[in-house]
Structures are given as structure tokens and as C-alpha cells.
Amino acid sequence: MIEAVFESVELKHRVFQEAAAHVRPDALLCSNTSTLPITELAKGVDRPEDFIGLHFFSPVDKMPLVEIIRGERTSDAALAKAFDVTLGIKKTPIVVNDSRGFFTSRVIGTFLNEGIAMLAEGIDPQSIEQASAQAGYPAPVLQLMDELTLTLPRKIRQQTRAAVEAAGGTWDPHPSEAVIDRLVDEFDRKGKASGAGFYEYEGGKRIRLWPGLRSELGATNHDVDLRELGERMLFVEAIETQKCFDEGVLTSVPDANIGSIFGIGFPAWTGGVVQYVEGYPGGVAGFVARADEFAAKYGSRFAVPESLRARAKEAAAVA
């Protein structure tokens, strides 16, 4: 059984409770959630050992990847079944451990937020779109955000903030948040599905960038380094990926590389998000040095994890 309802813990719990009487007692129970922790969702079923995440990507008929998410109580047998199901429907599986947003949603979120942060800096939206295209992303960043809708990432952000604060943490606002909130609340622009987002639409077709990005948000600066803008998007995704390794969400380099290319559109020329770091000019040390420049210029979201800095020091010592 694969559930694919809206991103609400309560709704998903209710669906599984209602379905319990209609499925076999050994049926594999899967959720197609993109962000909600599988361990939390498993609390709504009587057989948490048979519960697992099967995260498909949109459009499902075209996207080859399935992210299999193992919860704290997911059994080895359930994981094996999920792997077989994924191969049986001719998809490519990667396996990750549980966390809010897992691997793919966490990482692509940094890409989207970085593009929107550039708007907050006053950079013209056409330059932002051009930079992401030149970096090799299959869809420009603001266009992709429109297709995903502005309201879903905002809801995910609000849920994540609530979870962080409930755990006693402090929420560090991202510069993209104010832009998204303003578009949704002040201008009622919620993305392609609602007919208005970063772009304007007619009959469901994208027409042009919304002029208000320039007139209302003041994003008119074309005097930018497109290569640096593209690198910023690549770097935030690579840094978040390393955090996923450090937290045990990712355990395999091939899963990270394959998942980044086939699931979230990380530029294929890089060989994947981990390979991008390895292949950066100067290797890991070169990546860390460049990230430090970005951190000094743009903030702590470019601060590399100590695990990556340690690898850079090791590489420098060998050299």
C-alpha cells in the first residue's frame, strides 16, 4: 500500500487507520511523503516494522528515482520488500535513513532558497534564472519554485521551525523567507498551480517573469557574476549533503550522487553532488576555501561542516 495524500501527519495517520481493515496483515505500508519523518508517521499504524517511506518525484511517470526512507523501527524485511517494489516498477532506488526532509527534499530546498535569496539581494530575476541554467540545472530556479508552489515549501518551513523550537532550538531565518511570505501574503502569488508566482501565466502556460519582482521587490541588479551565482546554488546543496552524511541520513556516496542527479536535478556534468566537491578545482581543500569566501560574504549557510574541513586538511597534509 502506497499512500500519497497531503503533507499532514494527522491526515496520513487517518488514511492508514481506515485502510488497515482492507489490506493483508503482512502488506508493506509505504508513505510517499517528501518531508515528514517516517518514524513519526509509523506511530499511526499497528505494524511500524512494516512501515517505510517511498518518496516518488514529480512527474512520476518520467522521473526515474525513488527515495526509500527507513524509519527507526522499519525491519530489514520491509526494506528488502520496498527495494523489490521499486525495481519491479522499473524505478531506480536509493536508500536513506529518517530525518525531516530526508536527503532529497533537504538538499533541493537549499537550492531553491538560495535562488530566492538572490532576489532579496536585489539581483534581477532574469540574471538568477540565467545563472542557474548556465550552471547546468535542468529547470531555472525560480521557474522550478513556481512549479513546486510557494505554499508547500512555506508550510514545510513552518513545520520545521515549530519542530526546532519545540526541541528547544532557535530558528535562524533564511533571507528567502521574507520574499516568499510577501509574494504569498501581499500579492497572492502562490505558484503555477494558482496561475501566479514568480512568473505570469495564461491558460496554464508560462508567459514571462512577473514585473513586480522588479517594481515591488526592487530586484533590478544585472551587474553580477553569473558564475558566482551558479556556484552559490551548487555549494549550498553540496554542504547540505555533507550534513546528511554527518547525521547518518546518507550512508552511501553512490546514493547521494545518483539521487542528486535523477531526483532533484543536480547538474549531470558534475557527476553528482559529492563528486562535485571531489572534482572542484583544488579538490576538497579548494571547495572549502571557496565556501569560506562565500560564508564571509553571504553568511553561515555556507559554513562547511567540520567533517569536510578535516578532509581538506588531510588532503593538504598528503600533498
C-alpha positions as CSV (number, residue, x, y, z in Angstrom):
1,M,0.0,0.0,0.0
2,I,1.4,3.4,-1.0
3,E,-0.2,6.5,0.5
4,A,0.2,9.8,-1.3
5,V,-2.1,12.3,0.4
6,F,-1.3,15.9,1.5
7,E,1.7,16.5,3.9
8,S,-0.2,16.3,7.2
9,V,0.7,13.8,9.9
10,E,-2.9,13.6,11.1
11,L,-4.3,13.0,7.7
12,K,-1.8,10.3,6.9
13,H,-2.5,8.6,10.2
14,R,-6.2,8.6,9.4
15,V,-5.7,7.1,6.0
16,F,-3.6,4.2,7.3
17,Q,-6.1,3.6,10.1
18,E,-9.0,3.5,7.6
19,A,-7.1,1.2,5.2
20,A,-5.9,-1.3,7.8
21,A,-9.1,-3.4,7.5
22,H,-8.6,-3.7,3.8
23,V,-5.0,-4.8,3.4
24,R,-3.3,-8.1,4.1
25,P,-1.8,-8.5,7.6
26,D,1.7,-8.7,6.0
27,A,1.3,-5.9,3.5
28,L,4.1,-3.4,3.1
29,L,2.9,0.1,4.3
30,C,4.5,3.0,2.4
31,S,4.2,6.7,2.6
32,N,5.0,9.0,-0.4
33,T,5.8,11.9,2.0
34,S,8.5,14.3,0.9
35,T,9.4,15.7,4.3
36,L,7.6,14.2,7.2
37,P,9.7,11.8,9.4
38,I,8.8,8.2,8.7
39,T,9.3,7.3,12.4
40,E,6.6,9.8,13.4
41,L,4.2,8.6,10.7
42,A,4.8,5.0,11.8
43,K,3.2,5.8,15.1
44,G,-0.1,5.8,13.3
45,V,0.0,2.1,12.4
46,D,-0.1,-1.1,14.3
47,R,2.8,-2.6,12.4
48,P,5.6,0.1,12.5
49,E,8.2,-2.6,11.4
50,D,6.3,-2.9,8.1
51,F,6.2,0.9,7.6
52,I,8.6,2.7,5.2
53,G,8.9,5.8,3.1
54,L,8.7,5.5,-0.7
55,H,9.3,9.1,-2.0
56,F,8.5,9.5,-5.7
57,F,9.4,12.5,-7.7
58,S,7.2,14.6,-10.0
59,P,6.2,13.9,-12.7
60,V,6.1,10.3,-11.5
61,D,5.8,8.8,-15.0
62,K,9.0,10.5,-16.1
63,M,11.3,10.7,-13.0
64,P,13.3,7.5,-12.6
65,L,14.2,7.8,-8.9
66,V,12.5,6.6,-5.7
67,E,13.9,7.6,-2.4
68,I,13.4,4.7,0.1
69,I,13.4,6.1,3.7
70,R,13.9,3.7,6.6
71,G,12.4,4.6,9.9
72,E,13.7,3.7,13.3
73,R,11.5,0.6,13.5
74,T,11.5,-0.4,9.9
75,S,12.5,-4.0,9.6
76,D,15.2,-5.4,7.2
77,A,12.4,-7.5,5.6
78,A,10.3,-4.3,4.9
79,L,13.4,-2.6,3.4
80,A,14.0,-5.6,1.1
81,K,10.4,-5.6,0.0
82,A,10.5,-1.9,-0.7
83,F,13.6,-2.4,-2.8
84,D,11.9,-5.1,-4.8
85,V,8.8,-3.0,-5.3
86,T,10.9,-0.1,-6.6
87,L,12.8,-2.3,-9.0
88,G,9.5,-4.1,-10.0
89,I,8.0,-0.8,-11.3
90,K,11.3,-0.1,-13.1
91,K,12.5,2.8,-10.9
92,T,16.0,3.4,-9.5
93,P,16.1,3.2,-5.7
94,I,18.3,4.9,-3.2
95,V,18.1,4.2,0.5
96,V,18.4,6.8,3.2
97,N,17.7,7.0,6.9
98,D,15.0,9.0,8.5
99,S,15.1,12.8,9.2
100,R,12.8,15.7,8.4
101,G,13.1,16.2,4.7
102,F,15.3,13.1,4.3
103,F,18.1,13.7,1.7
104,T,16.5,15.0,-1.5
105,S,14.0,17.5,-0.1
106,R,16.5,18.9,2.3
107,V,19.1,19.5,-0.4
108,I,16.8,20.8,-3.2
109,G,15.4,23.2,-0.6
110,T,18.8,24.9,-0.2
111,F,18.9,25.4,-4.0
112,L,15.5,27.0,-4.1
113,N,16.1,29.2,-1.1
114,E,19.5,30.4,-2.5
115,G,17.9,31.5,-5.7
116,I,15.2,33.4,-3.9
117,A,17.8,34.9,-1.5
118,M,19.4,36.5,-4.6
119,L,16.1,38.3,-5.2
120,A,16.2,39.6,-1.7
121,E,19.7,41.0,-2.5
122,G,18.1,42.9,-5.4
123,I,19.5,40.7,-8.2
124,D,17.4,40.8,-11.3
125,P,15.3,37.6,-11.7
126,Q,16.4,37.1,-15.3
127,S,20.1,37.0,-14.2
128,I,19.2,34.5,-11.5
129,E,17.4,32.2,-14.0
130,Q,20.3,32.6,-16.4
131,A,22.8,31.7,-13.7
132,S,21.0,28.5,-12.7
133,A,20.7,27.5,-16.4
134,Q,24.3,28.1,-17.1
135,A,25.3,26.1,-14.0
136,G,23.5,23.1,-15.7
137,Y,20.3,22.8,-13.8
138,P,17.5,21.4,-16.0
139,A,15.0,24.0,-14.8
140,P,15.8,27.6,-13.7
141,V,15.5,28.0,-10.0
142,L,12.5,30.5,-9.9
143,Q,10.6,28.5,-12.6
144,L,11.1,25.3,-10.5
145,M,9.9,27.0,-7.4
146,D,6.7,28.1,-9.2
147,E,6.1,24.5,-10.3
148,L,6.5,23.2,-6.8
149,T,4.3,26.0,-5.5
150,L,5.4,28.7,-3.0
151,T,2.9,27.5,-0.3
152,L,4.2,23.9,0.1
153,P,7.8,25.0,0.9
154,R,6.4,27.6,3.3
155,K,4.3,25.0,5.1
156,I,7.3,22.7,5.4
157,R,9.4,25.6,6.7
158,Q,6.7,26.4,9.3
159,Q,6.5,22.8,10.4
160,T,10.3,22.5,10.6
161,R,10.5,25.8,12.6
162,A,7.9,24.5,15.0
163,A,9.8,21.2,15.5
164,V,13.1,23.1,16.1
165,E,11.6,25.4,18.6
166,A,9.7,22.6,20.3
167,A,13.0,20.8,20.8
168,G,14.5,23.9,22.5
169,G,16.4,25.2,19.4
170,T,16.4,28.6,17.9
171,W,15.2,29.2,14.3
172,D,17.7,31.1,12.1
173,P,15.6,32.8,9.4
174,H,16.7,32.4,5.8
175,P,16.8,35.6,3.6
176,S,14.4,33.8,1.2
177,E,11.6,33.6,3.8
178,A,10.6,37.3,3.6
179,V,10.3,37.1,-0.2
180,I,8.1,34.1,-0.2
181,D,5.9,35.4,2.5
182,R,5.5,38.7,0.7
183,L,4.6,37.1,-2.6
184,V,2.0,34.8,-0.9
185,D,0.5,37.2,1.6
186,E,0.8,40.6,0.0
187,F,0.4,39.7,-3.7
188,D,-1.5,36.3,-3.5
189,R,1.1,34.7,-5.8
190,K,1.4,31.1,-4.9
191,G,2.9,29.4,-7.9
192,K,2.0,27.9,-11.3
193,A,-1.0,25.9,-10.0
194,S,-2.7,29.1,-8.8
195,G,-1.8,31.0,-12.0
196,A,0.6,33.5,-10.4
197,G,4.0,33.1,-8.9
198,F,7.5,34.4,-9.8
199,Y,6.1,34.1,-13.4
200,E,2.9,35.1,-15.0
201,Y,0.7,32.5,-16.7
202,E,-2.1,32.4,-19.3
203,G,-4.1,29.3,-19.7
204,G,-1.6,27.4,-17.7
205,K,1.3,28.4,-19.9
206,R,4.3,30.4,-18.5
207,I,4.4,33.9,-20.2
208,R,7.0,36.0,-18.5
209,L,8.6,36.8,-15.2
210,W,6.3,38.9,-13.0
211,P,7.2,42.6,-13.4
212,G,6.5,43.1,-9.8
213,L,9.8,41.3,-8.9
214,R,11.5,44.4,-10.2
215,S,8.9,47.2,-9.4
216,E,7.8,45.9,-6.0
217,L,10.8,44.0,-4.7
218,G,13.4,46.2,-6.3
219,A,15.2,43.3,-7.9
220,T,16.9,45.1,-10.8
221,N,20.6,44.5,-10.5
222,H,22.2,42.9,-13.6
223,D,25.7,43.8,-12.7
224,V,26.5,40.4,-11.2
225,D,28.9,37.4,-11.8
226,L,26.7,34.7,-13.2
227,R,29.3,32.1,-12.5
228,E,29.4,33.0,-8.8
229,L,25.6,32.9,-8.6
230,G,25.6,29.4,-10.1
231,E,28.4,28.3,-7.7
232,R,26.4,29.5,-4.7
233,M,23.5,27.2,-5.7
234,L,25.8,24.2,-6.2
235,F,27.7,24.9,-3.0
236,V,24.7,25.1,-0.7
237,E,23.4,21.8,-2.0
238,A,26.9,20.2,-1.5
239,I,27.2,21.5,2.0
240,E,23.7,20.2,3.0
241,T,24.6,16.8,1.5
242,Q,27.6,16.6,3.8
243,K,25.4,17.4,6.7
244,C,23.2,14.4,5.7
245,F,26.3,12.2,5.8
246,D,27.3,13.5,9.2
247,E,23.8,12.9,10.6
248,G,23.6,9.3,9.2
249,V,20.8,10.2,6.8
250,L,23.1,9.2,3.9
251,T,25.4,6.3,4.1
252,S,26.4,5.8,0.5
253,V,28.2,8.1,-1.9
254,P,26.6,6.5,-5.0
255,D,23.1,7.0,-3.4
256,A,24.0,10.7,-2.9
257,N,25.3,11.2,-6.5
258,I,22.6,9.2,-8.2
259,G,19.8,10.7,-6.0
260,S,21.0,14.2,-6.7
261,I,21.1,13.8,-10.5
262,F,18.0,11.7,-11.0
263,G,15.8,13.0,-8.2
264,I,16.5,16.7,-7.8
265,G,18.2,17.9,-11.0
266,F,21.7,18.5,-9.7
267,P,23.7,19.2,-12.9
268,A,24.7,16.0,-14.5
269,W,28.0,17.4,-15.7
270,T,29.2,17.3,-12.1
271,G,28.8,13.5,-11.7
272,G,26.7,14.2,-8.7
273,V,26.7,16.3,-5.6
274,V,29.5,14.5,-3.8
275,Q,31.6,14.2,-7.0
276,Y,31.2,18.0,-7.5
277,V,33.1,18.6,-4.3
278,E,35.8,16.0,-5.1
279,G,36.2,17.4,-8.6
280,Y,36.3,21.1,-7.7
281,P,39.5,22.9,-8.6
282,G,41.9,22.1,-5.8
283,G,39.8,19.2,-4.6
284,V,38.1,19.2,-1.2
285,A,40.5,21.8,0.0
286,G,39.7,24.1,-2.9
287,F,36.0,23.6,-2.2
288,V,36.4,24.5,1.4
289,A,38.4,27.6,0.6
290,R,35.8,28.8,-1.8
291,A,33.0,28.0,0.7
292,D,34.8,30.1,3.3
293,E,34.8,33.1,0.9
294,F,31.0,32.6,0.4
295,A,30.5,32.4,4.2
296,A,32.3,35.6,4.8
297,K,30.3,37.3,2.1
298,Y,26.8,35.8,2.4
299,G,26.5,34.2,5.8
300,S,26.6,31.0,7.9
301,R,24.6,28.8,5.4
302,F,28.0,28.5,3.5
303,A,29.9,27.3,6.6
304,V,31.2,23.9,5.8
305,P,30.8,21.0,8.4
306,E,34.0,20.2,10.4
307,S,34.0,16.8,8.8
308,L,34.6,18.4,5.4
309,R,37.2,20.8,6.8
310,A,39.0,17.8,8.3
311,R,39.1,16.1,5.0
312,A,40.5,19.2,3.4
313,K,43.3,19.3,6.0
314,E,44.1,15.6,5.4
315,A,44.3,16.2,1.7
316,A,46.6,19.2,2.2
317,A,48.9,17.2,4.5
318,V,49.3,14.4,1.9
319,A,50.0,16.9,-0.8
